[in-house]
Amino acid sequence: MVHSVDVQQVQRLVHIGRRAFLARMRHQVQAELARTSGDWQKVLTIRNKALKQGWRPNDPLESFVFIEAYAHSNDWENARK
């Protein structure tokens, strides 16, 4: 059976997916840049902003920079979460 494809719908979905991916990457890149300068408070600010925008880690490695920031801030309870 052959299904018709709504090309415009597919393009919209690709656009939405691309925007979501770029938003995820923006948070990660910003956090990594703050990490390189040792600005742990900025890393946590970026995390909080990302969480408010619906970000959740897809992979444990995505959380590492934030765990490290909690550890450097002596916030061991959040580092363990």
C-alpha positions as CSV (number, residue, x, y, z in Angstrom):
1,M,0.0,0.0,0.0
2,V,1.3,3.4,-0.9
3,H,0.6,6.4,1.3
4,S,0.7,9.9,0.1
5,V,3.2,12.2,1.7
6,D,2.4,15.8,2.7
7,V,5.7,17.3,1.8
8,Q,4.9,20.6,3.6
9,Q,4.0,18.6,6.8
10,V,7.3,16.7,6.6
11,Q,9.2,20.0,6.1
12,R,7.5,21.5,9.2
13,L,8.4,18.5,11.3
14,V,12.0,18.6,10.1
15,H,12.1,22.3,10.9
16,I,10.7,21.7,14.4
17,G,13.2,18.9,15.0
18,R,16.1,21.0,13.8
19,R,15.1,23.9,16.2
20,A,14.8,21.5,19.1
21,F,18.2,20.0,18.4
22,L,19.8,23.4,18.1
23,A,18.2,24.6,21.3
24,R,19.6,21.5,23.1
25,M,23.1,22.1,21.6
26,R,23.0,25.8,22.5
27,H,22.6,24.9,26.2
28,Q,25.3,22.3,26.1
29,V,27.8,24.6,24.3
30,Q,27.1,27.5,26.6
31,A,27.6,25.4,29.7
32,E,30.8,23.9,28.3
33,L,32.2,27.4,27.6
34,A,31.3,28.5,31.1
35,R,33.0,25.4,32.4
36,T,36.3,26.2,30.6
37,S,36.5,29.5,32.5
38,G,35.5,27.9,35.8
39,D,32.3,29.9,36.0
40,W,30.3,27.3,37.9
41,Q,27.5,29.6,38.8
42,K,26.9,30.4,35.2
43,V,26.8,26.7,34.3
44,L,24.1,26.2,36.9
45,T,22.2,29.3,35.6
46,I,22.3,27.8,32.1
47,R,21.0,24.5,33.5
48,N,18.1,26.1,35.3
49,K,17.2,28.1,32.2
50,A,17.3,24.9,30.1
51,L,15.1,23.0,32.6
52,K,12.5,25.8,32.5
53,Q,12.5,25.5,28.7
54,G,11.8,21.8,29.0
55,W,15.3,20.4,28.5
56,R,16.0,17.0,30.0
57,P,19.2,15.0,29.4
58,N,18.9,12.3,26.8
59,D,22.2,10.8,27.8
60,P,24.0,10.8,31.2
61,L,27.0,12.5,29.6
62,E,24.8,15.5,28.9
63,S,24.5,16.0,32.7
64,F,28.2,15.7,33.5
65,V,29.0,19.4,33.2
66,F,26.1,20.2,35.5
67,I,27.1,17.6,38.0
68,E,30.6,19.0,38.0
69,A,29.2,22.5,38.6
70,Y,27.2,21.3,41.6
71,A,30.3,19.6,43.0
72,H,32.5,22.7,42.6
73,S,29.7,24.7,44.3
74,N,29.7,22.1,47.2
75,D,26.1,21.3,46.4
76,W,26.5,17.5,46.9
77,E,22.8,16.8,47.1
78,N,22.0,18.1,43.7
79,A,25.2,16.6,42.3
80,R,23.9,13.2,43.3
81,K,20.5,13.6,41.7
